[in-house]
């Protein structure tokens, strides 16, 4: 499986994890926000004299997404139990390496997602375990693995990468007000949502993801200025095309080149997965784990 395919798998798992929260954690989160009708039934919406009860809402969510969410929950346990059976593991070093490669390659994590980083790491670990299980008996010649490494060496080189947020305003005086509020203890993400004119990022607290010196999405000065910052610090005011910007550094990933020995097992998996005619799926192990579920065969 290529890194891109692995990343797509992880994203899919995360989206379904969100639906799991919606389906099974509504009551604790919503209990202090519901209305009450005359018969004391929890009501989540009123439309004139009509109402929608909390139970109707939950039933509709289960009808639309219940099967997919339950399958993902089963799949995760199937993978973990099968990995135990065959003594297949993912080391912390492996997980750290692939997590860094994903973040720096795609730059698509935002701060809200990273606040729950352990769940992302668990989803990635499960995906790697599945790959290892599906390819454990596949023999890939050493020369094929070495050729892949030489042809894709840049893929395994991590440049210095910065996870940034920004606030963009029209006037320099507005930018100075933002800086003053930050000095007074205001939260960067809240100020971004309130004041930034960059609609694409303001809804995410100004988060622009991970960038390196080679990025083409943002001004070169972003990387130059942010590379001087300490974690959790904001920059001086920067003149940009559509106004003035202030940057905030969430995380710095140091440059690193992974050797052939570092990544040869990962490459073997990728090559083996690319040779498979069927998509990677835990379904292969359902019978082995004797799965019986609500939706039947």
Beta strands, then each sheet from edge to edge (+ up, - down):
strand 1: 35-36
strand 2: 42-47
strand 3: 50-53
strand 4: 157-158
strand 5: 161-169
strand 6: 207-211
strand 7: 238-240
strand 8: 243-253
strand 9: 256-257
sheet 1: 1+ 2- 3+
sheet 2: 4+ 9-
sheet 3: 6+ 5- 8+ 7-
end
